[in-house]
Amino acid sequence: MSDLSLAERFARLRLARTEGIGPVTFGQLILRYGSAVRALDSLPDLIGRGGGTYTLASRDRIEAELAAGEAAGARLLVLGDPAFPALLAQVDPAPPVLWARGEVGLLSRPCIAMVGARIASAGGLRIARGLAQQLGQAGHVVVSGLARGVDGAAHEGALETGTVAVLGGGVDDVYPAEHADLYDRIVAKGCVVSESPMGARAQARDFPRRNRIISGLSRGVIVVEAELRSGSLITARLANEQGRDVFAVPGSPLDPRSKGPNDLLRQGAILCEGLEDVERAFSTLRTLREPPSEGPFEGAPTDIDEAVLDRVAALLSPVATPRDELARALGLPVSTVAVALLELSLAGRATLLAGGLVSS
């Protein structure tokens, strides 16, 4: 894989920051046009044909974000560049861009995530810190979310051997504030990454996206303590969907913080009492899901008739539907329907989802 040009990197950041273009639509546009530069050139016509308005992110905004990243000593990683983490690039959908501070090379080393309760028990903190230290000494980079409790303990345990903190806000947004010192030490010895723009403050909607990156960077995810309704179990679910191993540290049924890991074990998670359980699981080769080598746009038409757009739109509903199913119902090639859905999504008339699904 060769380095992307400066113009293409700029265009990919601009495309990623354009309102209404999420990771799925971003990926579809790159597949359709081969580059972000060509996709940006085509956007006005695409959005206009679909009945939408043109709201491309301004060049000034992108230049300001790049300047802020440079001032913070952060590095921009763009999907398609050799430096972009290979395992994360396989996620459907992969984040289009990442900002990173610290030792970026850690992102390409074997990673394992550790997540758990923010209000963790003393025993849970001890397990997280000790297991992270063992994992680091065995050559694993420990990934977590810089949150209170288990996350912080995991980072502390792996600080000397390599740890990655994934943030919900920008890489310059230290959250929680009480982890400012830990954040500084991770920047100095590890790596901090985020999908959010520089200067962005973490919002509730950002944490599921952060969790997707935590699991996406990692070969597996270890849950130490978590209640049944927690972000840690969301991370475990995402890991399972991404084809990663899910580990759970068992706990007392008397402690609500053990209900999450214990329930994961009932569902088939790998019991984790120490490093040997992780090493044993990793010694068994498991093939991670690869993205399809051919996209849905093979042989796609250049233009889509408005009547076809309306026919496709009429079949959409709030219930997610496979793209191939729409093609069969309409008697049209998948490539034609894929182009129509892309145009409808840019116009705000369809929502593209992972796995070739779409909803209204």
C-alpha positions as CSV (number, residue, x, y, z in Angstrom):
1,M,0.0,0.0,0.0
2,S,1.5,3.3,-1.0
3,D,1.2,6.6,0.8
4,L,-1.8,8.8,-0.1
5,S,-1.0,12.2,-1.6
6,L,-1.5,15.3,0.5
7,A,-4.4,16.3,-1.6
8,E,-6.1,12.9,-1.1
9,R,-5.5,13.0,2.7
10,F,-7.0,16.5,2.8
11,A,-10.0,15.4,0.8
12,R,-10.6,12.3,3.0
13,L,-10.6,14.5,6.1
14,R,-12.9,17.0,4.4
15,L,-15.2,14.2,3.3
16,A,-15.2,12.6,6.8
17,R,-16.1,16.0,8.3
18,T,-19.0,16.8,5.9
19,E,-22.4,16.7,7.5
20,G,-24.4,13.7,6.7
21,I,-21.5,11.5,5.6
22,G,-20.8,8.9,8.3
23,P,-18.3,6.0,8.1
24,V,-20.5,3.8,6.0
25,T,-21.3,6.5,3.4
26,F,-17.6,7.5,3.4
27,G,-16.5,3.9,2.6
28,Q,-19.1,3.6,-0.1
29,L,-18.0,6.9,-1.8
30,I,-14.4,5.7,-1.8
31,L,-15.4,2.4,-3.3
32,R,-17.6,4.1,-5.9
33,Y,-15.0,6.8,-7.1
34,G,-11.7,5.3,-6.0
35,S,-10.6,8.5,-4.2
36,A,-11.9,11.2,-2.0
37,V,-10.8,13.9,-4.5
38,R,-13.1,12.4,-7.2
39,A,-15.9,11.8,-4.6
40,L,-15.8,15.5,-3.6
41,D,-16.0,16.6,-7.2
42,S,-19.1,14.4,-7.7
43,L,-20.9,15.3,-4.5
44,P,-22.9,18.4,-5.8
45,D,-24.5,16.3,-8.7
46,L,-25.0,13.3,-6.5
47,I,-26.8,15.2,-3.7
48,G,-28.8,17.3,-6.2
49,R,-30.1,14.2,-8.1
50,G,-31.2,12.7,-4.8
51,G,-33.1,15.8,-3.9
52,G,-30.8,17.1,-1.1
53,T,-28.7,20.2,-0.4
54,Y,-25.0,20.5,-0.7
55,T,-23.2,21.0,2.7
56,L,-19.6,20.2,2.1
57,A,-17.2,21.0,5.0
58,S,-15.3,24.2,4.3
59,R,-11.6,24.2,3.4
60,D,-11.1,26.7,6.2
61,R,-12.5,24.3,8.8
62,I,-10.3,21.5,7.6
63,E,-7.2,23.7,7.5
64,A,-8.0,24.9,11.1
65,E,-8.3,21.3,12.3
66,L,-5.0,20.4,10.6
67,A,-3.3,23.4,12.2
68,A,-4.8,22.5,15.7
69,G,-3.4,18.9,15.3
70,E,0.0,20.2,14.3
71,A,0.0,22.6,17.3
72,A,-0.9,19.7,19.7
73,G,1.8,17.5,18.2
74,A,-0.9,15.1,16.9
75,R,-0.7,12.9,13.8
76,L,-3.5,12.4,11.4
77,L,-4.1,8.8,10.3
78,V,-6.3,8.4,7.2
79,L,-8.0,5.2,6.2
80,G,-6.0,3.9,3.2
81,D,-2.6,5.1,4.5
82,P,0.0,2.4,5.4
83,A,0.2,3.8,9.0
84,F,-3.6,3.3,9.6
85,P,-4.0,0.3,11.9
86,A,-4.6,-2.7,9.7
87,L,-6.9,-4.5,12.2
88,L,-9.1,-1.4,12.6
89,A,-9.3,-1.0,8.8
90,Q,-11.1,-4.3,8.7
91,V,-14.0,-3.1,10.9
92,D,-17.3,-2.6,9.1
93,P,-17.5,0.4,8.9
94,A,-13.9,1.5,9.6
95,P,-13.4,5.1,11.0
96,P,-12.3,7.3,8.1
97,V,-9.8,9.2,10.1
98,L,-8.0,9.1,13.5
99,W,-5.9,11.6,15.4
100,A,-3.1,10.2,17.4
101,R,-0.7,11.6,20.0
102,G,2.3,9.7,21.3
103,E,3.9,6.5,19.9
104,V,1.8,5.7,16.8
105,G,3.7,2.5,16.2
106,L,1.9,0.9,19.1
107,L,-1.3,0.8,17.0
108,S,0.3,-1.7,14.7
109,R,1.5,-4.0,17.4
110,P,-0.7,-6.9,18.8
111,C,-3.3,-5.2,20.9
112,I,-5.8,-6.5,23.5
113,A,-8.5,-4.3,25.1
114,M,-9.5,-4.2,28.8
115,V,-12.7,-2.5,29.9
116,G,-14.8,-2.6,33.0
117,A,-16.7,-0.7,35.7
118,R,-16.0,2.9,36.4
119,I,-16.8,2.4,40.1
120,A,-14.8,-0.8,40.4
121,S,-14.0,-2.8,43.5
122,A,-10.5,-2.9,45.0
123,G,-10.2,-6.5,43.8
124,G,-11.3,-5.5,40.3
125,L,-8.7,-2.7,40.2
126,R,-6.0,-5.1,41.4
127,I,-6.9,-7.7,38.8
128,A,-7.0,-5.1,36.0
129,R,-3.7,-3.5,36.9
130,G,-1.9,-6.9,37.4
131,L,-3.3,-8.5,34.3
132,A,-2.5,-5.5,32.2
133,Q,1.1,-5.6,33.5
134,Q,1.4,-9.3,32.6
135,L,-0.1,-8.8,29.2
136,G,2.4,-6.0,28.5
137,Q,5.3,-8.1,29.6
138,A,4.1,-10.8,27.2
139,G,4.2,-8.4,24.3
140,H,0.6,-7.2,24.1
141,V,-0.3,-3.5,23.9
142,V,-3.3,-2.8,26.3
143,V,-6.1,-0.7,24.9
144,S,-8.7,1.0,27.0
145,G,-10.8,4.2,27.2
146,L,-9.1,6.3,29.9
147,A,-12.3,6.2,32.1
148,R,-12.3,5.9,35.8
149,G,-12.0,2.5,37.4
150,V,-10.9,-0.5,35.4
151,D,-9.8,1.6,32.4
152,G,-7.4,3.7,34.4
153,A,-6.0,0.7,36.2
154,A,-5.4,-1.1,32.9
155,H,-3.5,1.9,31.6
156,E,-1.4,2.1,34.7
157,G,-0.5,-1.5,34.6
158,A,0.6,-1.4,31.0
159,L,2.2,2.1,30.9
160,E,5.8,0.8,30.9
161,T,5.2,-1.7,28.1
162,G,2.7,0.1,25.9
163,T,-0.8,1.2,26.3
164,V,-3.4,3.0,24.0
165,A,-6.1,5.3,25.3
166,V,-9.1,5.8,23.0
167,L,-11.1,9.0,23.7
168,G,-14.6,10.1,22.9
169,G,-13.7,13.7,22.4
170,G,-10.7,15.0,20.5
171,V,-7.2,13.8,21.4
172,D,-6.7,17.1,23.2
173,D,-9.8,16.6,25.4
174,V,-8.8,15.1,28.7
175,Y,-11.8,13.3,30.2
176,P,-12.2,12.7,33.0
177,A,-10.2,15.7,34.2
178,E,-8.8,13.7,37.2
179,H,-6.9,11.6,34.7
180,A,-4.9,14.6,33.4
181,D,-1.6,13.2,34.8
182,L,-2.3,9.7,33.5
183,Y,-3.1,11.2,30.1
184,D,0.2,13.1,30.0
185,R,2.1,9.9,30.9
186,I,0.3,8.0,28.2
187,V,1.2,10.6,25.6
188,A,4.8,10.4,26.8
189,K,5.1,6.6,26.8
190,G,2.0,5.3,25.0
191,C,-0.5,6.6,22.5
192,V,-3.8,8.5,22.6
193,V,-6.2,8.3,19.7
194,S,-9.6,9.6,18.7
195,E,-12.0,9.7,15.7
196,S,-13.3,13.1,16.8
197,P,-12.0,16.4,15.5
198,M,-9.4,18.3,17.4
199,G,-10.9,20.4,20.2
200,A,-14.1,18.4,20.3
201,R,-15.5,17.8,23.8
202,A,-16.9,14.3,24.6
203,Q,-20.7,13.9,24.3
204,A,-22.7,10.9,25.2
205,R,-23.1,9.9,21.6
206,D,-19.3,9.7,21.1
207,F,-18.7,6.8,23.5
208,P,-20.3,4.0,21.4
209,R,-18.0,5.2,18.5
210,R,-15.1,5.2,20.9
211,N,-16.0,1.6,22.1
212,R,-16.0,0.5,18.5
213,I,-12.5,1.7,18.0
214,I,-11.3,0.1,21.3
215,S,-12.5,-3.3,20.1
216,G,-11.5,-2.7,16.5
217,L,-7.9,-2.1,17.4
218,S,-7.7,-5.2,19.5
219,R,-7.4,-9.0,18.9
220,G,-9.7,-9.5,21.9
221,V,-11.5,-7.7,24.7
222,I,-11.3,-8.5,28.4
223,V,-14.2,-7.4,30.6
224,V,-13.2,-7.3,34.3
225,E,-16.2,-5.9,36.1
226,A,-19.4,-4.5,34.6
227,E,-23.1,-4.3,35.5
228,L,-25.6,-5.7,33.0
229,R,-26.4,-2.2,31.5
230,S,-22.9,-0.8,30.9
231,G,-20.7,0.5,28.1
232,S,-18.3,-2.3,28.8
233,L,-20.9,-4.9,27.6
234,I,-21.5,-2.7,24.5
235,T,-17.8,-3.0,23.8
236,A,-18.0,-6.8,24.2
237,R,-20.9,-6.9,21.8
238,L,-19.0,-4.9,19.2
239,A,-16.0,-7.1,19.7
240,N,-18.1,-10.2,19.0
241,E,-19.6,-8.6,15.9
242,Q,-16.1,-7.7,14.7
243,G,-14.9,-11.3,15.0
244,R,-12.7,-10.6,18.1
245,D,-12.3,-12.8,21.1
246,V,-14.3,-11.8,24.2
247,F,-12.9,-12.7,27.6
248,A,-14.6,-12.3,30.9
249,V,-13.1,-12.3,34.5
250,P,-15.6,-14.2,36.7
251,G,-16.8,-12.7,39.9
252,S,-19.0,-13.2,42.9
253,P,-22.8,-13.5,42.2
254,L,-23.3,-11.2,45.2
255,D,-21.6,-8.3,43.5
256,P,-23.7,-6.5,40.8
257,R,-20.4,-5.6,39.0
258,S,-19.9,-9.3,38.4
259,K,-23.2,-9.8,36.6
260,G,-21.9,-8.5,33.3
261,P,-18.8,-10.8,33.0
262,N,-20.7,-13.7,34.4
263,D,-23.5,-13.2,31.8
264,L,-20.9,-13.0,29.1
265,L,-19.5,-16.4,30.3
266,R,-23.0,-17.9,29.9
267,Q,-23.1,-16.6,26.4
268,G,-19.8,-18.3,25.5
269,A,-17.1,-15.7,26.4
270,I,-13.7,-17.1,27.3
271,L,-13.1,-17.4,31.0
272,C,-10.1,-15.3,32.0
273,E,-8.3,-15.7,35.3
274,G,-4.9,-14.7,34.1
275,L,-2.5,-14.3,31.2
276,E,-2.4,-18.0,30.4
277,D,-6.1,-18.0,29.5
278,V,-5.5,-15.2,26.9
279,E,-2.4,-16.9,25.5
280,R,-4.2,-20.2,25.2
281,A,-7.0,-18.6,23.2
282,F,-4.6,-16.7,21.0
283,S,-2.6,-19.8,20.3
284,T,-5.7,-21.2,18.5
285,L,-5.8,-19.6,15.1
286,R,-9.0,-17.7,14.4
287,T,-9.5,-16.0,11.1
288,L,-10.9,-12.5,11.5
289,R,-13.5,-11.4,9.0
290,E,-12.0,-9.6,6.0
291,P,-14.0,-7.0,4.1
292,P,-15.1,-8.1,0.7
293,S,-12.4,-7.6,-2.0
294,E,-15.0,-6.4,-4.5
295,G,-17.4,-3.6,-3.7
296,P,-21.1,-3.4,-4.7
297,F,-20.3,-1.0,-7.5
298,E,-18.8,-3.3,-10.1
299,G,-20.4,-2.4,-13.4
300,A,-22.4,0.3,-11.9
301,P,-24.1,2.9,-14.2
302,T,-22.7,6.5,-14.2
303,D,-26.2,8.0,-13.8
304,I,-29.3,6.9,-12.1
305,D,-32.7,7.9,-13.4
306,E,-34.9,9.8,-11.0
307,A,-37.7,7.2,-11.4
308,V,-35.2,4.5,-10.2
309,L,-34.4,6.6,-7.1
310,D,-38.0,6.9,-6.3
311,R,-38.6,3.2,-6.7
312,V,-35.8,2.3,-4.4
313,A,-36.8,4.9,-1.8
314,A,-40.4,3.6,-1.8
315,L,-39.2,0.2,-0.6
316,L,-37.3,1.6,2.4
317,S,-38.6,1.4,5.9
318,P,-37.3,2.0,9.4
319,V,-36.5,-1.7,9.5
320,A,-33.0,-2.4,8.2
321,T,-33.1,-4.3,4.9
322,P,-30.3,-6.0,3.0
323,R,-29.3,-4.2,-0.2
324,D,-29.4,-7.4,-2.1
325,E,-33.0,-8.0,-1.0
326,L,-34.0,-4.6,-2.4
327,A,-32.3,-5.5,-5.7
328,R,-34.2,-8.7,-6.0
329,A,-37.5,-7.0,-5.2
330,L,-36.9,-4.4,-7.9
331,G,-35.5,-6.7,-10.5
332,L,-32.4,-4.5,-10.8
333,P,-28.6,-5.2,-10.6
334,V,-27.1,-4.8,-7.1
335,S,-24.7,-2.2,-8.5
336,T,-27.6,0.0,-9.7
337,V,-29.3,-0.2,-6.3
338,A,-26.1,0.5,-4.5
339,V,-25.6,3.7,-6.5
340,A,-29.2,4.7,-5.9
341,L,-28.9,4.1,-2.2
342,L,-25.7,6.1,-2.0
343,E,-27.4,9.1,-3.7
344,L,-30.5,8.7,-1.5
345,S,-28.3,8.6,1.7
346,L,-26.4,11.8,0.6
347,A,-29.8,13.5,0.2
348,G,-31.0,12.4,3.6
349,R,-33.6,10.0,2.2
350,A,-31.8,6.7,3.3
351,T,-29.5,5.6,6.0
352,L,-26.6,3.2,5.1
353,L,-25.7,0.7,7.8
354,A,-22.9,-1.8,8.3
355,G,-23.1,-5.1,6.5
356,G,-24.9,-3.9,3.4
357,L,-28.0,-2.9,5.3
358,V,-30.1,0.2,4.7
359,S,-33.1,1.9,6.4
360,S,-35.2,5.0,5.7
